Every structure is written in C-alpha cells, then in structure tokens.
Amino acid sequence: MQQLEKAKLMTKQLHQAISGDFRLGYISSTPKKMLAKILKQIKNDFPYLHVYLYETSSQKQKTALENGKLDLGILRAPIFTTNLQVYSLFKDSFCLATPKKWGKDIHALTLMQEDFISYNSSYADDYHNQIITCANRIGFHPQIVHECNTMHSILELVANGLGIAFVPTSVAKQNTELPLEFHALKEQDIQTEVILAYDNKSQHPVLQQFITLIKKYYTA
C-alpha cells in the first residue's frame, strides 16, 4: 500500500511538473460541452499546462498540423496527407435544419424553392460539395443564398428565418437554445466522417491524454 501511494504521488508530481502549451484545433460543429469536460480534466491533471483553442476549417488545421502550429486537430474527412496520423472518431449522416414550425414536407419540389445556408465553398470545399451531392440525391440543386464559416452562424441564420440547411445529424443532438427543428433524410446514405489528426512524430507529453479523453467523450 505504501508503494502504491508513493507511485500515485510520483505520478501527480510528474503531471504538475508538465507546463508549456498545447494547441488544439477543432471544427465549429464540435460539441462545446465535450470540449469543456476535456479542458476541466486536463486542467485538473496538468495544472500548469496552457491550452490554446483554434476553431477553424479542416484544411487550415491540416496545414497547421503539418507546419507544427497545432498539436492535435478534430477535423472532418477527407484530408490527404502522409505526414499525419489519423484516427476515425465517428461517421455522421446529414439531416435538414429548419426554423421552428416550418411545417413543410421534405421532397424535391418543396426544397428547390427554398433558400439554403451552407459553409463558404472556399472555406470548407469538401463539406460544401457534400451538401450539393446530398441535395442532388434528393432530386434538386440547392439555391445557396448565404455562406458562413461556422456551424453556429449557419444555425442562427436558419433560426432567424433566412433559409434552411443540411447539417450533420450529430449537430441535432447537441443541446441548443435556438428555435430549430431537425428532420431526418430518408434513404440518404451520404455520410461525413469526423477524425483526429496529429503529427506522427510528435513527442508532446500530453498528446495521448488528449486523444484518450476525446475518444472517451465523443463515443459517450
């Protein structure tokens, strides 16, 4: 028992001795409550570590990871690289976000008359193309009238009646106070994948702890 307590004390001392910075990138659809849980746990285990958060696109994260400006990224696939280690967190289908009491049937004739809101095509081109493909599968081409750089901005515009949007189904599961409704898309097999990425040569002492916690809370 004495040896066990001694080992616990040494582990605690090692954790407390770790300082410096950790730079975490994430896409805007990442659940903020999940991030808060992770940051609280890291703060408890490594009180002298300074964590910097960067909410930005998958492609910008990829570049920053390859240039050593990020230690870990939560991205949306695909990313094409041989310099990064990639781990799949989960695959996500799409649903339709509308204002409360939208009250319309989801079919091509209805949707082709609606204004759509999406990510800026130059900011998140792969995601933008998936949205186009999703609409084409239903049988129409979306009339995109507003483009944003964050998921929250997209949802706010939808909630204020400026259009509707295709969004990942996981977004519908996040608790939001915005007056929105989310509608499942029947017979829709298009999926998007959320991944972790980091430099496969990274020696950061807290990297594995972050990876373990993100895996834990994303699958909880």
Disulfide bonds with the S-S distance in Angstrom:
none
